[in-house]
Amino acid sequence: MNAARGLWFALVFLALVVLHYTLRPVLDWRASIDFLAIAVLLVAVRARPGVATVVGFTVGIISDSMTPGAFGAGALAFSVVAYAASSLKAAFFADNIALNAVFVFLGKWVGDLVFLAAEHRLGGSEFLAQALLWSPLAAAVTAVVGLAVLVLVRPVVGTPRG
Amino acid sequence: MLVACVLLSLVALVLPAPLRTSIAGGLRGTVVVPLAELQERAEVSRRAVLLYDASLRVADSVRLQASQAEVVAAENDRLRRLLGLGAALKWGFVPAEALHGRGLGDDYTMTLAVGRNEGVEPFSAVVAPEGLVGMIEAVDARSSVAIVWPHPDFRVSAMSADGTAFGIVYPHLGPGATRFLLELRGVAFRNELRPGTLIVSAGLGGVYPKGIPVGTVISELRTAEAWARNYLLRPAVRPADATTVLVVQPRRSKEGVSSAWQTAVDSALSQVVAAGDSLAKRHADSLATVERLRLDSLQALQPRVDSTGMPVKPPVAAPVRPPVGAPAKTPAGSPAKPPAGAAVKPPVAPRATP
């Protein structure tokens, strides 16, 4: 990745973070778009697993600072997802749009499951409803938006490393 | 690296709540400040968007209520004046609801919800508190139809309120909005009327009694007639606004009704005078208040206690009567007595030295 692409990549990453804290509260959907997950996955498929894990942890801890009740859960979820995505990118990030969408969907859903398990806030039917209904819905919405982002930014940030 | 991050995350999860809160607060106060502000602004924007419709509805309903209140107030005022007119007429009139149509020709006629059963007769004058509206043309048992002054057949003999100029009032058949004005025709050339002059019915012809306001002069109309003047009038009544009217019965018309409007004018004048008196009284009160405050402040500025701690008595203006036939002389060394009516300056106590 050369300097220009690195700059573009940083801008896209920053834009996704900003969107997470501006557009998401405005939309206020129950199954909302997770722009942070998209940003972490974008980094994960272009970085080594260690770097991806640190980025995921950083993004997660920043996200957790807004919800002190689950402080650490987001960091754990994003660390795991970033590491897994960085390790599995060769399998998923072929030039297949559907596979990319599935990659984002799984990344978001697994991240939510780890988050829900770590925070210990919901239990019983609420946990199941969140894990099996709202999280997949949010993951689907995030996958659609993530796919659009991937398609849009691919010309400027290049394809993931193989 | 994964292990380290996972361990750190788990440590963060199991930290005591106060410590977690303080760490999160520290992050929010430093690196996350811009993001927190962005989120706050976004949520405020969302609330504003959500509240916009509600506030719009509230504003609309308030506006609607305000407009209705104005209409109701105007209607109340009109009804009050109609009651005043009814009280001034005392007898020989029939109050009626005017039913306004919205069809062609409805500008020229007015249907009244009273008829023969209520004592309405053809060729009765229809009046409102502001003045003349028209004349009853057809009467049924329970309703009647009146022509109003824009009707092409409307005529009324009229005169200036001071009785110096006479003429006949016609509807002004001009183009556009001037169609809804009146004309005073046939005024003697020597009688020049100024704009604003009140024109009332002259009582000639037997239909309209004398003294009902018809309109006010706007301007003179230039015509080819060299022996008379014509004037454009602003009507006293807008038929569309006349929702309730009085039908003056012919026997009441014969008795004369000019005193009714004169009473109304006197009442209005008395209200104006009363308002003026009230203003003058308020002005006088305010002047008195200002003067009292000024005196109070001056009194507050006077020293109440001198430097010795002795209270100073207020000056007393004691009249001193000089001995009869002798000049008012004073012995040397003794203080001179002041003339009658003058204030006596109190003796100044020696200033105590520390």
HADDOCK unambig.tbl for C-alpha pairs under 7 A between the chains (distance, minus, plus):
assign (segid A and resid 21 and name CA) (segid B and resid 35 and name CA) 6.28 0.50 0.50
assign (segid A and resid 21 and name CA) (segid B and resid 38 and name CA) 5.96 0.50 0.50
assign (segid A and resid 21 and name CA) (segid B and resid 39 and name CA) 4.69 0.50 0.50
assign (segid A and resid 22 and name CA) (segid B and resid 38 and name CA) 5.87 0.50 0.50
assign (segid A and resid 22 and name CA) (segid B and resid 39 and name CA) 5.42 0.50 0.50
assign (segid A and resid 22 and name CA) (segid B and resid 42 and name CA) 5.00 0.50 0.50
assign (segid A and resid 25 and name CA) (segid B and resid 39 and name CA) 6.74 0.50 0.50
assign (segid A and resid 25 and name CA) (segid B and resid 42 and name CA) 5.96 0.50 0.50
assign (segid A and resid 25 and name CA) (segid B and resid 43 and name CA) 5.62 0.50 0.50
assign (segid A and resid 26 and name CA) (segid B and resid 42 and name CA) 5.70 0.50 0.50
assign (segid A and resid 26 and name CA) (segid B and resid 43 and name CA) 6.03 0.50 0.50
assign (segid A and resid 26 and name CA) (segid B and resid 46 and name CA) 4.98 0.50 0.50
assign (segid A and resid 50 and name CA) (segid B and resid 1 and name CA) 5.33 0.50 0.50
assign (segid A and resid 50 and name CA) (segid B and resid 2 and name CA) 6.61 0.50 0.50
assign (segid A and resid 53 and name CA) (segid B and resid 1 and name CA) 6.90 0.50 0.50
assign (segid A and resid 53 and name CA) (segid B and resid 2 and name CA) 5.96 0.50 0.50
assign (segid A and resid 54 and name CA) (segid B and resid 5 and name CA) 6.93 0.50 0.50
assign (segid A and resid 57 and name CA) (segid B and resid 5 and name CA) 6.30 0.50 0.50
assign (segid A and resid 62 and name CA) (segid B and resid 32 and name CA) 6.74 0.50 0.50
assign (segid A and resid 65 and name CA) (segid B and resid 24 and name CA) 4.34 0.50 0.50
assign (segid A and resid 65 and name CA) (segid B and resid 25 and name CA) 6.95 0.50 0.50
assign (segid A and resid 65 and name CA) (segid B and resid 27 and name CA) 6.24 0.50 0.50
assign (segid A and resid 65 and name CA) (segid B and resid 28 and name CA) 6.20 0.50 0.50
assign (segid A and resid 68 and name CA) (segid B and resid 20 and name CA) 6.63 0.50 0.50
assign (segid A and resid 68 and name CA) (segid B and resid 21 and name CA) 5.76 0.50 0.50
assign (segid A and resid 68 and name CA) (segid B and resid 24 and name CA) 5.92 0.50 0.50
assign (segid A and resid 71 and name CA) (segid B and resid 12 and name CA) 6.20 0.50 0.50
assign (segid A and resid 71 and name CA) (segid B and resid 13 and name CA) 5.82 0.50 0.50
assign (segid A and resid 71 and name CA) (segid B and resid 20 and name CA) 6.65 0.50 0.50
assign (segid A and resid 72 and name CA) (segid B and resid 9 and name CA) 4.64 0.50 0.50
assign (segid A and resid 72 and name CA) (segid B and resid 10 and name CA) 6.48 0.50 0.50
assign (segid A and resid 72 and name CA) (segid B and resid 12 and name CA) 4.81 0.50 0.50
assign (segid A and resid 72 and name CA) (segid B and resid 13 and name CA) 4.85 0.50 0.50
assign (segid A and resid 73 and name CA) (segid B and resid 9 and name CA) 6.70 0.50 0.50
assign (segid A and resid 73 and name CA) (segid B and resid 13 and name CA) 6.53 0.50 0.50
assign (segid A and resid 75 and name CA) (segid B and resid 9 and name CA) 5.73 0.50 0.50
assign (segid A and resid 76 and name CA) (segid B and resid 6 and name CA) 5.60 0.50 0.50
assign (segid A and resid 76 and name CA) (segid B and resid 9 and name CA) 5.09 0.50 0.50
assign (segid A and resid 79 and name CA) (segid B and resid 2 and name CA) 6.91 0.50 0.50
assign (segid A and resid 79 and name CA) (segid B and resid 5 and name CA) 6.60 0.50 0.50
assign (segid A and resid 79 and name CA) (segid B and resid 6 and name CA) 6.87 0.50 0.50
assign (segid A and resid 83 and name CA) (segid B and resid 2 and name CA) 6.87 0.50 0.50
